[in-house]
Amino acid sequence: MEHLHELINGIKPKRPAGTFRIFLQEKAKKYELKDLQDGKQKWNELKEEEKEEYLKKSHTLSLAYKYKKMIFEKKIRKIRPKKPPSSLGFFMKEKKG
């Protein structure tokens, strides 16, 4: 629902969290971390299969971000006024006509 609100109102999407940050956020929600050093230690102790799960989550969020960013930029291009032609543009238009 939050994503629709961003897209409809033209709010610039935020960059997604990386793999390690996703891991830290999940562990912090469960109150399994004491501090950042504890988080780094637990990250290094993870098996490759578990790290792959976080990598997949990160990749999914990254793809969603790219899609929202593309829609945002298209919407902004429609709204943004066009730049006026430069003095060289005026000069060339007079000479051509």
N, C-alpha and C positions, 0 to 999 in steps of 0.2 A: 504494500500500500504506500509506503514511504517513497518507493521508486516512482510510482505514478505521480505523486505530488511533485517530485522534482521535475519530471518530464513535462507535466502540464504547465507548471508555473515558470519554466525556464530557469530553474536554479542550477548553477554549475555543479556537476557531480563531483564528489570527493574521491580522491585516489583510494583504492582499497588497501587494506592492511596486508603486509607480507606474510609469508609462511610462519616465521618465528613469532611475529606479533599475534597472529591468530592463535597459535599454541599458548602464548602467555595469557591472552584474554580468556580462553577457555579454562585454563588452570586457575586463573584469578577468580573467575565466577564460582568455582567450586572450593575456593579458599585453600588451595593446595600449595600455594607459594608463600614463602616468607619474604623474599626480595628478588631482585633481578639476578643476582648471582645464583640463587637457588633455581631460578627458571632456566638459566644457561646450563647448569649442571644437569637438570632433568631433560633438557632438549638433547644434550650430548649423549645421554643414556638411552634415548629412544631407539627402537629398532627401525630399520629402513622402511619396513611396511607401514609403520605408524607415521613416519615422516612423509611418506607418499600420500597418506590420507590428507594431511595438512596441505601438502603441495597441490592436491586436486582442488581443495576448497579455495586456496589462493588463486588458482588458475580460473576457477569458475567466477570468482568475484572480479578478477581482472577482465574477463570477457564481458561480463555485465557492465563494468565501468566503461569499456571501449564502446559498447553499444549506446549507453546513455550519453557519452561524450559526443558521439557522432550525431545523435538526434539533437542534442543541445546546440552544436555548432550549426546544423542546418537551420534550426529555429532562429538562432541569432543572425545568421546571414540574411534571412528574410526581413528581420526587424531593422537591422543596422542600415543607416542611410548610406547611399553611395557617395564616394568621394567626388568632389567636383574636379573637372579636368584641370590639369596644370596649365601654366601660361604657354608652354610649348604646345599643348593640345589645342588651345585657342588659336595660336599662330598657325598651326598646320591646318586647322579647320577653315580659317580665312583664306589661306593660300589655295586650298583645294577647291573651295567653292567659288 
